[in-house]
Every structure is written in structure tokens, then in C-alpha cells.
Amino acid sequence: MYGKIALEEAWAIPENFKAYDVSSLAPKGVIGDDLIANLLDVHGTRLTQMDSNGVEMMVLSLSSPGPQGVTNPKDAEELATLANDRLAAEISKNLKRFAGLVSLSMHDPAQAGEELRRCWGDKTKGFVGVILNDYQSAGEDKNIMMFYDEEKYDAFWKVAEELGAPVYLHPREPTPLIYDEMWKARPWLAYSALGYAHRIGMHVLGIVTAGVLDRFPRLKVVIGHMGEHIPYDLYRIDHKLNRARFPNMPMAKDKLVRGYFGEQLFVTTSGHFSTPALLCAMQEIGSRAIMFSIDYPFESIPNGCVWFDEHVAVSNRDLVDIGRNNALRVFTRLADSEGVHGLEEKGPRECGVGGLGLKKEREREVEYGLYNRDWDKRLERR
């Protein structure tokens, strides 16, 4: 499929590695040839691989934990400002191929709103949403966790809703205390395999059940990795959020969690390239709630794109909506006719999905079949 939009794609500046050294995630060569080099790169290998795999637009965000890993409020604010200015400069070199998510310190909700306004005010900076890397760390020992379902964060959510800035909630590592208590004896489970989904799932459900989406009905929240387990637990989640048992739960009394998906809650496929999982998510939350993503450079661009282009058994229309059009409906600045990115919704034929192929190739051929272009030999799919 041509024209794909990828939404959870990491980028970094050297200053970000002071909060968390991502090279510790795996030995060199395990996550790409050089994870650090791939994070720092925008217009080299990244763009070349986008061209080779039908990715028209990448939305970049500062790699986790970003400002959320900085316990000193002033330092966290300075990192966010520095990262936003650097990212805007990189995006401005090619606004037709790159956009960005605003990084924020969440120590002070009002200050976070001010920084979002600063970045949002000039469309030429190319920002289309916000990235928050789970909880905000605080305290000298980094063991204080600040969650955004607390009422004081309404000052931030109000600004995000007013500006129409979708908020992408992304995972990060546990606090030192929680790591020692839960994960130290089983470190292989602490991150992508399990821990990320556990922590983000709790935070997202905390935001929903605290009534944040009810107080701000135009607010949009996005989570990656095929929904961080939530779509597959929706029956049990809604069944067990019993209003008689929890009469003081602030969430709207007449709604289920599943009712927010497709209107205020959305998921992406980042780093979760499983067709059965995608089909389950489509049945539970609907195709309009799902958007394509890769999670580069923590995941391979070709691997994610080959999966989506060749191994996803859904209708052509659903494929194109998930791969492109849904992103334009959620991250509306990508499709703003007065903005700088200027993307438009497309149909299957425009994205090279489901037709007989390029006319110039077909004019010289006998049509042998829709699945194989030779009568006698099985050919590799192109």
C-alpha cells in the first residue's frame, strides 16, 4: 500500500539520553545496526526506507522517557523546549514527509499547556499532536509517579482539547522501586514484552474512569502497540466496572469504556504486527479506532510494512483507512488545507490496493490470474 502514515516513530537528541540510555535495551546490532544512530537520523536511512516501503508521512516524537524521566521540573521543562525546537527545525526541512508530536514536562499542568500553545501557534513548525511518555517522574529517588487522571491535570487537558491536539500516551520504564519489587528477578518481562502494556493500560483506564474524556468531549487520546492489551480485555473491563460496586467512579454512568473508542480513544499497530490481533481489535473497537504505525527504529520499517501490505486480510477500504485515512481524521492538522502538510484522504486504487496493477505493466500481459502472474511458475509477490 502506498501513502501510509506512521504515527509512533521515535527520534532523539543526545541530551535525551541523559534521562535514559536507550542503548541498554539490547546489544548493538540487535535493534538495527545502530539504534542510537537511527534515532538521531531523520533524512537519511529513515527517509530512504520510507520511500522503499510506501510510507508517505512519519510523525516523529522524542524517544521515551523524554521529559517524563526528568525529576527536576526546571530541567524537564528545558529538555522539552529544546527537543521541540530541534524537532521543528528537522521537520521544516521536509514538511511533506515529516510531522511532529510536542514533548512536555508534566510537573506543572499549566506550564505544559503553555508550552503546547507555544509550539502549536505556528503551523510551519509542523506539530500535529502531543507525546506523553506515561507517568511523570518526581523525587530525588525517582520513585514518585505523577499520573494525569488527577484533577489538577484538567488545566492541561483543557488546552489540548481547545487546540485540537491529540495526545499520544507512550510507555516508559518502571520506577526503581517498582523495578526492584516486580521485575528485577524477571527483567525480560519489564519492558516491551509485558511491563509497558501493564503500566500504560492502567494509566489510560485511569484517565477514562476518572471522567477526563467526559469533561473534555472533544479530546482525543491515542495509545500504541495494538491498544496495550485493552481491546482484548474490554468485555471483562466493562463487566467488572460495576456501578453498584463503584458508585463514586467519575466516568459517565451510562457509558462503557468500549464506547469511547473511535471517538476519543484510538490505537495504533506500532510494534504489534499480528493479523489475528488486528482482526480482534477491529471486532472489539472498530476499524475507525485503529491507525497504522511502525515504532521505528525500535522496529523494522520493512517488517512492519510487509506485514501490513501483504499479510493483513481485511477489506481494501479498511486497509486504506487504517493505513492512512483514519490518521487524517484524528490528527487533523495533517490534512489542514491551510497547514503545511497538506495530506488528503485516498481510496484503495490511489494507494495501489486491490487493482490489477499499473496500467503500463498490464498492457503487455496476458491476464493469468489475480494471485499469480505466470501460468506455469509460482512467482514471488512484489
FIMIMI-808933 format. One line per 5 residues: number of its first residue (from 1); their letters; for each residue x, y, z of C-alpha. Coordinates in Angstrom, 1 decimal. Example, Ala and Ser with C-alpha at 12.3 -4.5 7.8 and 13.67 -1.06 7.14 Angstrom:
2
1 = as = 12.3,-4.5,7.8; 13.7,-1.1,7.1
! end
This chain:
382
1 = mygki = 0.0,0.0,0.0; 1.3,3.4,-1.0; 0.6,6.6,1.1; 0.8,5.0,4.5; 1.1,7.4,7.5
6 = aleea = 3.1,6.2,10.5; 2.4,7.8,13.9; 4.6,6.4,16.6; 8.1,6.9,15.2; 10.9,7.8,17.6
11 = waipe = 13.6,10.4,17.2; 16.1,11.7,19.7; 18.6,14.3,20.6; 21.8,13.5,22.6; 20.5,15.4,25.6
16 = nfkay = 17.6,13.0,25.9; 20.0,10.1,26.7; 20.9,11.7,30.0; 17.5,10.7,31.3; 17.6,7.2,29.9
21 = dvssl = 20.3,5.4,27.9; 18.2,3.5,25.3; 21.3,1.6,24.2; 20.9,-0.5,27.3; 17.8,-2.1,25.8
26 = apkgv = 19.8,-4.5,23.7; 23.4,-5.1,22.5; 24.4,-3.2,19.4; 23.1,-4.9,16.3; 20.0,-6.4,17.9
31 = igddl = 17.7,-3.5,17.3; 19.0,-2.4,13.9; 22.7,-1.9,13.1; 23.0,1.1,15.4; 19.9,2.1,17.5
36 = ianll = 21.4,5.5,18.6; 22.3,6.4,15.0; 18.9,5.5,13.7; 17.2,7.6,16.5; 19.3,10.7,15.6
41 = dvhgt = 18.7,10.3,11.8; 15.8,11.8,10.0; 16.6,12.5,6.4; 19.0,9.6,5.6; 18.3,5.9,6.2
46 = rltqm = 14.8,6.7,7.7; 13.6,8.5,4.6; 15.2,6.0,2.2; 13.3,3.2,3.9; 10.1,5.2,3.9
51 = dsngv = 10.4,5.6,0.1; 11.0,1.9,-0.3; 8.0,0.8,1.7; 5.2,3.1,0.7; 5.3,5.4,3.8
56 = emmvl = 4.4,8.9,2.8; 4.4,10.6,6.2; 6.1,9.9,9.5; 5.1,11.7,12.7; 8.2,11.9,14.9
61 = slssp = 8.4,12.1,18.7; 11.2,12.3,21.2; 12.1,8.9,22.4; 10.9,7.7,25.8; 11.0,8.8,28.5
66 = gpqgv = 11.9,12.3,27.4; 10.9,15.0,30.0; 8.8,12.4,31.9; 12.1,10.8,33.0; 13.5,14.1,34.5
71 = tnpkd = 12.6,14.7,38.1; 13.6,18.3,38.4; 10.8,20.5,37.0; 13.1,23.2,35.5; 15.3,20.6,33.8
76 = aeela = 12.3,18.7,32.4; 10.9,21.9,31.0; 14.2,22.9,29.4; 14.5,19.4,27.8; 11.0,19.7,26.4
81 = tland = 11.6,23.1,24.9; 15.0,22.1,23.5; 13.5,19.0,21.9; 10.6,20.8,20.5; 12.7,23.5,18.9
86 = rlaae = 15.2,20.9,17.4; 12.3,18.7,16.1; 10.6,21.7,14.5; 13.9,22.5,12.7; 14.3,19.0,11.4
91 = isknl = 10.6,18.7,10.2; 10.9,22.1,8.5; 13.4,20.6,6.1; 10.7,18.3,4.6; 7.2,19.1,5.8
96 = krfag = 5.6,16.9,3.1; 7.2,13.8,4.7; 7.5,14.6,8.4; 5.4,16.0,11.2; 6.0,16.0,15.0
101 = lvsls = 4.5,15.5,18.4; 5.1,18.1,21.1; 7.1,17.0,24.1; 6.0,18.4,27.5; 7.1,18.3,31.1
106 = mhdpa = 4.1,17.3,33.2; 5.4,18.6,36.6; 3.2,21.7,36.2; 0.0,21.2,34.1; -0.4,24.9,33.5
111 = qagee = 3.2,25.2,32.2; 2.6,22.1,30.0; -0.4,23.9,28.4; 1.7,27.0,27.8; 4.5,25.0,26.1
116 = lrrcw = 1.9,23.3,23.9; 0.4,26.6,22.9; 3.9,27.9,22.1; 4.6,25.0,19.7; 1.1,24.9,18.3
121 = gdktk = 0.8,28.6,17.5; 3.0,28.4,14.4; 1.8,25.8,11.9; 5.1,25.9,10.0; 6.7,24.1,12.9
126 = gfvgv = 4.8,21.0,11.8; 3.4,19.8,15.1; 0.2,17.7,14.9; -0.2,16.4,18.5; 1.4,15.7,21.8
131 = ilndy = 3.6,12.8,23.1; 3.5,11.9,26.8; 5.7,9.1,28.0; 3.4,7.6,30.7; 3.8,9.0,34.2
136 = qsage = 6.0,12.0,35.2; 8.9,11.1,37.5; 9.5,13.2,40.6; 11.5,13.0,43.8; 15.2,12.6,44.3
141 = dknim = 15.0,8.8,44.2; 12.7,8.9,41.0; 10.1,6.8,42.8; 7.3,9.4,42.8; 4.8,8.8,39.9
146 = mfyde = 2.6,11.6,38.7; -0.5,10.4,36.8; -2.7,12.6,34.6; -6.0,11.4,35.8; -5.6,13.7,38.8
151 = ekyda = -8.0,16.6,38.8; -5.1,19.2,38.7; -4.3,18.0,35.2; -7.6,19.3,33.8; -5.6,22.6,33.2
156 = fwkva = -3.6,20.7,30.6; -6.4,18.6,29.1; -8.4,21.8,28.6; -5.7,23.2,26.4; -5.2,20.0,24.4
161 = eelga = -9.0,19.9,23.7; -9.2,23.6,22.9; -6.3,23.4,20.4; -7.5,20.0,18.9; -4.2,18.4,19.8
166 = pvylh = -4.4,14.6,20.1; -2.4,13.2,23.0; -0.3,10.0,22.4; 0.3,8.2,25.6; 3.5,6.1,25.2
171 = prept = 5.2,3.6,27.6; 8.4,4.0,29.6; 10.4,2.1,32.1; 9.2,1.5,35.7; 10.5,3.4,38.8
176 = pliyd = 13.5,2.0,40.6; 11.3,0.8,43.5; 8.8,-1.0,41.2; 11.5,-2.5,39.1; 13.1,-4.0,42.2
181 = emwka = 9.8,-5.3,43.6; 8.3,-6.6,40.4; 10.8,-7.0,37.6; 14.3,-7.4,38.9; 14.1,-11.2,39.1
186 = rpwla = 12.4,-11.3,35.6; 13.9,-8.4,33.7; 12.9,-9.8,30.3; 9.3,-9.0,31.2; 9.9,-5.5,32.4
191 = ysalg = 9.7,-3.7,29.1; 8.1,-4.4,25.7; 7.0,-8.0,26.4; 4.7,-7.1,29.3; 5.6,-4.2,31.6
196 = yahri = 4.9,-1.4,29.0; 1.3,-2.6,28.4; 0.6,-3.1,32.1; 1.7,0.4,33.0; 0.1,2.2,30.1
201 = gmhvl = -3.1,0.2,30.4; -3.5,1.3,34.0; -2.8,4.9,33.1; -5.2,5.1,30.2; -8.0,3.3,32.1
206 = givta = -7.4,5.7,35.0; -7.9,8.7,32.7; -11.1,7.2,31.2; -12.6,6.1,34.5; -11.7,9.4,36.2
211 = gvldr = -14.0,11.1,33.7; -11.4,13.1,31.8; -12.9,12.2,28.4; -16.4,13.2,29.7; -15.2,16.6,30.9
216 = fprlk = -13.4,17.2,27.6; -15.6,15.5,25.0; -13.5,16.7,22.0; -10.2,15.4,23.5; -8.5,12.5,21.6
221 = vvigh = -6.1,10.1,23.3; -4.0,7.6,21.3; -2.1,4.5,22.5; 0.2,2.2,20.6; 1.1,-1.5,20.4
226 = mgehi = -2.4,-2.5,19.2; -4.0,-1.0,22.3; -1.7,-2.2,25.1; -3.9,-5.3,25.7; -7.0,-3.2,26.3
231 = pydly = -9.1,-4.2,23.3; -8.8,-7.9,24.2; -9.9,-7.3,27.8; -12.8,-4.9,27.0; -15.6,-7.3,28.0
236 = ridhk = -14.0,-8.0,31.4; -13.1,-4.4,31.9; -16.6,-3.2,31.3; -18.2,-6.1,33.1; -16.2,-5.5,36.2
241 = lnrar = -16.5,-1.7,36.4; -19.8,-2.3,38.2; -21.6,0.9,39.0; -23.2,-0.6,42.1; -19.8,-1.7,43.4
246 = fpnmp = -18.1,1.6,42.4; -20.8,4.3,42.8; -18.3,7.1,43.1; -16.4,6.3,39.9; -16.4,9.6,38.0
251 = makdk = -16.8,8.1,34.5; -20.2,8.8,32.9; -22.7,6.5,34.4; -24.3,5.5,31.1; -21.1,4.6,29.2
256 = lvrgy = -18.8,1.7,28.8; -15.1,2.0,28.1; -15.7,0.5,24.7; -17.9,3.4,23.9; -15.0,5.9,23.8
261 = fgeql = -13.1,4.0,21.1; -13.3,5.5,17.6; -14.5,8.9,19.0; -12.0,9.8,21.7; -9.8,6.7,22.2
266 = fvtts = -7.6,5.3,19.4; -4.9,2.7,19.0; -2.1,2.1,16.5; -0.4,-1.0,15.3; 3.1,0.1,16.4
271 = ghfst = 5.4,-2.8,17.1; 2.5,-5.3,17.1; 2.4,-6.9,13.6; -0.2,-9.6,14.2; -3.1,-10.1,11.8
276 = pallc = -5.2,-12.1,14.4; -4.6,-9.4,16.9; -5.7,-6.7,14.4; -8.8,-8.6,13.5; -9.7,-9.0,17.2
281 = amqei = -9.2,-5.3,17.7; -11.4,-4.5,14.7; -14.2,-6.6,16.1; -13.9,-5.1,19.6; -13.3,-1.4,18.9
286 = gsrai = -14.0,-1.0,15.2; -11.7,-0.2,12.2; -12.1,3.6,12.6; -10.4,3.4,16.0; -7.2,1.8,14.6
291 = mfsid = -4.3,3.5,12.8; -1.1,2.2,11.3; 2.3,2.7,12.9; 5.7,1.0,12.9; 7.6,2.1,16.1
296 = ypfes = 10.8,2.8,14.2; 13.7,2.4,15.0; 12.8,0.0,17.7; 11.0,-2.0,15.0; 11.9,-2.5,11.3
301 = ipngc = 10.2,-0.4,8.7; 10.2,-3.2,6.1; 9.0,-5.8,8.6; 6.0,-3.6,9.6; 5.2,-2.6,6.1
306 = vwfde = 5.4,-6.1,4.5; 3.1,-7.3,7.3; 0.6,-4.6,6.7; 0.8,-4.6,2.9; 0.8,-8.4,2.3
311 = hvavs = -0.4,-10.3,5.3; -3.4,-8.3,6.6; -6.6,-9.9,5.4; -9.2,-7.1,5.6; -11.2,-5.3,3.0
316 = nrdlv = -9.3,-2.8,0.8; -11.3,0.1,2.2; -10.5,-0.9,5.8; -6.8,-1.4,4.9; -6.5,2.1,3.4
321 = digrn = -8.5,3.7,6.3; -6.2,2.1,8.9; -3.1,2.7,6.9; -3.9,6.4,6.1; -7.3,8.0,6.3
326 = nalrv = -8.0,7.4,10.0; -4.8,9.3,10.9; -6.0,12.3,8.9; -9.4,12.2,10.8; -7.7,12.1,14.2
331 = ftrla = -4.6,14.2,13.6; -6.5,16.8,11.6; -3.5,19.1,11.2; -2.0,16.6,8.7; -5.0,17.3,6.4
336 = dsegv = -5.4,21.0,7.1; -5.7,22.7,3.8; -4.2,25.9,5.3; -1.4,24.0,7.0; 2.0,22.8,5.8
341 = hglee = 1.5,19.0,5.4; -1.5,19.1,3.0; -2.3,15.4,3.0; -5.6,14.2,1.6; -7.7,11.1,2.2
346 = kgpre = -7.4,8.5,-0.6; -9.2,5.4,-1.8; -7.8,1.9,-2.4; -7.0,2.5,-6.1; -5.0,5.7,-5.3
351 = cgvgg = -3.0,3.7,-2.8; -2.3,0.8,-5.1; -4.6,-1.6,-3.2; -6.8,-4.1,-4.9; -6.4,-3.2,-8.6
356 = lglkk = -4.8,-5.1,-11.4; -1.6,-3.2,-11.0; -0.1,-0.3,-13.0; -1.6,0.1,-16.4; 1.8,0.2,-18.2
361 = erere = 2.7,-3.2,-16.8; -0.7,-4.8,-17.6; -0.9,-3.6,-21.2; 1.9,-6.1,-22.2; 0.5,-9.1,-20.4
366 = veygl = -2.0,-11.9,-20.8; -4.1,-12.0,-17.6; -3.4,-15.3,-16.0; -4.9,-14.7,-12.6; -5.3,-12.3,-9.8
371 = ynrdw = -2.9,-14.1,-7.5; 0.0,-15.2,-9.7; 1.2,-13.5,-12.9; 2.6,-16.6,-14.6; 0.7,-19.7,-15.8
376 = dkrle = 3.5,-22.2,-15.1; 5.6,-20.9,-12.2; 4.8,-19.6,-8.8; 6.2,-16.1,-8.6; 7.3,-14.1,-5.6
381 = rr = 4.8,-11.4,-4.7; 6.0,-7.9,-5.4
! end
